[in-house]
């Protein structure tokens, strides 16, 4: 209940969505943070867990963390999700090596 109120208050979407257009464009909502990115991979924290997008010539066209929206363009090879790690794991690298 408190999470719903906080999401409405912040104006953020309450659910994560992923829309892929022809393996060349991804439009996502429910983005909490971009952990890291380069031309071959993007690591994201979403409302649905951690997401990794891999591909070629990837670039972020639009990012609005306040609204939880992200647009990535390039050649998409894969998208993989992990469940969220508990908060006490020490950030990205703590989750990676736990």
C-alpha positions as CSV (number, residue, x, y, z in Angstrom):
1,X,0.0,0.0,0.0
2,X,2.8,2.5,0.9
3,X,4.6,1.7,-2.4
4,X,1.5,2.5,-4.4
5,X,1.2,5.8,-2.6
6,X,4.9,6.7,-3.1
7,X,4.7,5.8,-6.8
8,X,1.6,8.0,-7.4
9,X,3.2,10.8,-5.4
10,X,6.4,10.6,-7.5
11,X,4.4,10.4,-10.8
12,X,6.2,7.1,-11.7
13,X,4.5,4.2,-13.5
14,X,3.5,1.4,-11.1
15,X,4.4,-1.4,-13.5
16,X,7.4,-2.3,-15.7
17,X,6.8,-2.6,-19.4
18,X,9.1,-3.5,-22.3
19,X,8.2,-2.8,-25.9
20,X,10.6,-3.9,-28.6
21,X,10.3,-2.6,-32.2
22,X,12.0,-4.7,-34.8
23,X,15.1,-5.5,-32.6
24,X,16.2,-1.9,-33.2
25,X,14.4,0.0,-30.4
26,X,13.3,-0.7,-26.9
27,X,10.9,1.5,-24.9
28,X,10.7,0.7,-21.2
29,X,8.8,2.0,-18.2
30,X,9.3,1.3,-14.5
31,X,13.0,2.1,-14.7
32,X,14.5,2.9,-11.3
33,X,18.2,3.3,-12.3
34,X,20.7,2.7,-15.0
35,X,23.6,0.9,-13.3
36,X,26.0,1.0,-16.3
37,X,26.0,1.1,-20.1
38,X,28.2,1.0,-23.2
39,X,27.7,0.1,-26.9
40,X,27.2,-3.6,-26.2
41,X,25.3,-3.8,-22.9
42,X,22.9,-1.8,-20.6
43,X,22.4,-2.8,-16.9
44,X,19.1,-1.5,-15.4
45,X,17.3,-1.6,-12.1
46,X,13.5,-1.9,-12.9
47,X,10.4,-2.3,-10.9
48,X,10.4,-6.0,-12.0
49,X,14.1,-6.7,-11.0
50,X,17.5,-6.2,-12.6
51,X,17.6,-6.3,-16.4
52,X,20.5,-6.7,-18.8
53,X,20.2,-5.7,-22.5
54,X,22.9,-6.8,-24.9
55,X,23.4,-5.8,-28.5
56,X,25.5,-3.8,-30.9
57,X,25.7,0.0,-31.3
58,X,23.4,0.5,-28.3
59,X,22.7,4.1,-27.3
60,X,20.2,5.6,-24.9
61,X,18.0,8.1,-26.7
62,X,15.8,9.1,-23.8
63,X,16.1,8.6,-20.1
64,X,13.8,10.1,-17.5
65,X,14.3,8.5,-14.1
66,X,11.7,10.7,-12.5
67,X,9.0,9.2,-14.8
68,X,10.8,5.8,-15.0
69,X,11.0,5.9,-18.9
70,X,13.9,4.8,-21.1
71,X,14.4,4.4,-24.9
72,X,17.4,2.5,-26.3
73,X,18.2,2.1,-29.9
74,X,20.7,-0.2,-31.7
75,X,20.7,-3.9,-32.6
76,X,19.1,-5.8,-29.7
77,X,20.6,-9.3,-29.1
78,X,19.0,-10.2,-25.8
79,X,17.2,-9.0,-22.7
80,X,17.6,-11.0,-19.4
81,X,16.0,-10.4,-16.0
82,X,17.1,-11.3,-12.5
83,X,15.1,-11.0,-9.3
84,X,15.9,-8.0,-7.1
85,X,18.6,-8.7,-4.5
86,X,18.0,-7.9,-0.9
87,X,19.0,-4.3,0.0
88,X,21.9,-5.5,2.3
89,X,24.0,-7.0,-0.6
90,X,26.1,-3.9,-1.1
91,X,25.0,-2.4,-4.4
92,X,25.6,-3.7,-7.9
93,X,28.8,-5.6,-7.3
94,X,27.4,-7.1,-4.1
95,X,24.5,-8.5,-6.1
96,X,26.8,-9.6,-8.9
97,X,29.0,-11.7,-6.6
98,X,26.5,-13.0,-4.1
